[in-house]
Amino acid sequence: MNSFPALLLQNARIIDPANNIDEPGDLLIADGVIRQRGKARSIPCPANCLVIDLQGKWLVPGLIDMHVHLREPGEEYKETIASGTRAAAAGGFTAVACMPNTNPVNDNQSVTSLILAKASAEGSARVYPVGAISKSSRGTELAEYGELKKAGAVAVSDDGRPVANSQLMRRALEYSGNHNLLVISHSEEVSLSENGVMNEGALSTRLGLRGVPTVAEAIMIYRDLALAEYVGRPIHIAHISTRESVDLVRRAKNKGCKVTAETAPHYFSLTEEAVGIYNTRAKMNPPLRSADDMAAIRDGLRDGTIDAIATDHAPHSAMEKDVEFDQAANGIIGLETAVPLTLALVRENILTPARMIELLSLQPARILGVAGGSLTENNPADITVIDPEKTFVYREDDVVSKSANSPFLGWELTGKAVLTIVAGKITFREL
């Protein structure tokens, strides 16, 4: 990290949905906070100040990824907190929320504290731990939410596994509310999805692969929405991928249910066709779906049904991916490609620039109840600068993450984070 007494960012396009701002201007950072925002070339430069002319690039609140897997503790050969947050910074993220399916599972104060200590010592982004809903994520007994909250957890989830027992999920919603912890649902009916490796349909039949039907996701979302409405608690639905899921969330919101939802860039950028000839880099859970499902995800992002974009960054080594498709691990990395993939929706007029920043910054902050998401003066200086026109080829040699399991390798992408600042310190710079 690079630190300066003061930093003046000049001549930017400032996009700050929280304050309804989209205009040219400058921003002054000092002592780790936003000191002043003003018109272009209107802020005097203090002594010992680093000045960066952004030449019209977007200056936005620091991006927040509310769904990543940092793999530490237990699987450091795939990713570490240090490498994962470096990848986050390279992708423009100033903060990430890490899922609990580590080894051991983050279901207690000790693991949460370890994650936060590592992030403080080695991290290039803020790290918000997500604790487990159930002990060891086995779905049989609730974790100690008071202990997790006290240690610094911001939410609970058994991500990677659904909570199959409806009574346990009800109790999780009730108990978590007492500790101001959001429940994040991995919605999957395992009796329908078990042993499935891609979307169920004509393509899975042709490839001879067992499919995962869309209703496996929709049925569990329906259950979780019903439980959340019944007990009057909020719920967040992770990585939705189907038309039915979008419709269920939309109807629940219209009824007044306290629900938020996220999707990932791969669900609005790729379809099941990316599996091609058994491409394990396109294997994930939920799987890539049909063109109709992708269109529904895009509509949900446009109309506000889907509240946030999260990468579900899931690093795996070649040992888990360079094997037969049936045996390959689920998941792809995504921190370094989220910005260009989302900018593609802006160029297609599906999203406005302000809506993009809502989805990647403001809404994740609001959903998790953490700082950030705006450029309000005296707030911590968590800033992302995006060059929407920068074109690059995403090559394996350039991947910052410790793993390279991405279906977007070799793609020519447009738009990139070129400057990332956390608490006034530069954590990534490419300008």
Secondary structure, DSSP 8 states (H G I E B T S, - for coil): -B--SEEEEEEEEEEEGGGTEEEEEEEEEETTEEEEEESTT-S---TTEEEEE-TT-EEEE-EEEEEE---TTT-TTT--HHHHHHHHHHTTEEEEEE-S-SSS-S-SHHHHHHHHHHHHHH-SSEEEEEE-SBGGG-SSSB--HHHHHHHT--EEE-TTS----HHHHHHHHHHHHHTT-EEEE----HHHHTT--EE-SHHHHHHT--EE-THHHHHHHHHHHHHHHHHT--EEE-S--SHHHHHHHHHHHHHT--EEEEE-HHHHH--GGGGTTT-GGG--SS----HHHHHHHHHHHHHTSS-EE---B----HHHHSS-GGGS------TTTHHHHHHHHHHTTSS-HHHHHIIIIIHHHHHHT-S-S---TTSB--EEEEEEEEEEE--GGG--SS----TTTT-EEEEEEEEEEETTEEEEE--
